């Protein structure tokens, strides 16, 4: 294998055993490179960007064979992704992304670490429920796997949107002492200590904000924040933190939306894959998560070394992910400077420590 930036990535994959066998591990690194260079998940386009001295059609057949026969260790994939995150405490966001390809329905439940305005994926499951919402059992099962990987002590908070409500799920979070903040659909009633049972709109009335402690929602005792967002919609938040901090906590979940956008139209066009097999989709999602995380880490590293002044609108020209994506594509094209080399050295040390812990 060529001694390029891919070498360090290969060494991490090899030692973790994300996939088995040396040749498969090497080919996984080539797949990541092909996805980054092509910004596509179409096998023919990936094959065209993989630098091997064989016909593109032969490489495409190898890609098909890879997704047909290779088994992923998704827990070890989680260790790979976690090794790029150098925070002692992490804020987790959980959400679904879904799309259809013909009659094939893709429905993925995913947990990410929210870092600034971006996010890094940690663990996900492919749901097979006709693109419906996740159940409490789905979420609990996913978090049990995640906790076995990351541990409870490292989880700062779990932030969720309106789908992630329900007595069984909220009770499980409280029983396991996992701090949380969740937006609630407006039709869920509030039960106050004085016996009043009101809708959120009734409790807020003509006030700009309304805070309360120890109210009951879905038969669970929580703290409450009510207000109207900039779009005029009711922002009905509950959690175990201070009522006055719930709105700020909830805003941090936006990183998972940015992550999904990066996997789709703003990055790798994941939803345009022609795969019809759900298990192959899960493997493809795993590889794209690896490509995304490498680009995100590259962007973070470069922003520390070469800070960019924001534009007049207050934001940089490119997001951290897009910046890293551009740098990695430039590196693969010209093979001049490895923008990820320093961070990968730290990451290799970190993932070895994670192996010892997990």
Secondary structure, DSSP 8 states (H G I E B T S, - for coil): --SSHHHHHHHHHHHHTSSSSHHHHHHHHHHHHHHHHHT---HHHHHHHS--SS-HHHHHHHHHHHHHH----HHHHHHHHHTT---SSEEEEEEEEEEEETTEEEEEEEEEEEETTEEEEEEEEE--STT----HHHHHHHHHHHHHHH-STTEEEEEE-TTS--HHHHHHHHHTT--EEEE--TTS-EE-TTS-EE-HHHHHTT-SEEEEEEEEETTEEEEEEEEE-TTS-EEEEEESS-GGGHHHHHHTTHHHHHHHHHHTTTTT-GGG-----HHHHHHHHHHHHHHHHHHHHHHHHHHHHS-----TTSS-SS-HHHHHHHHHHHHHHH----TTHHHHHHHHHHHHHHHHH-
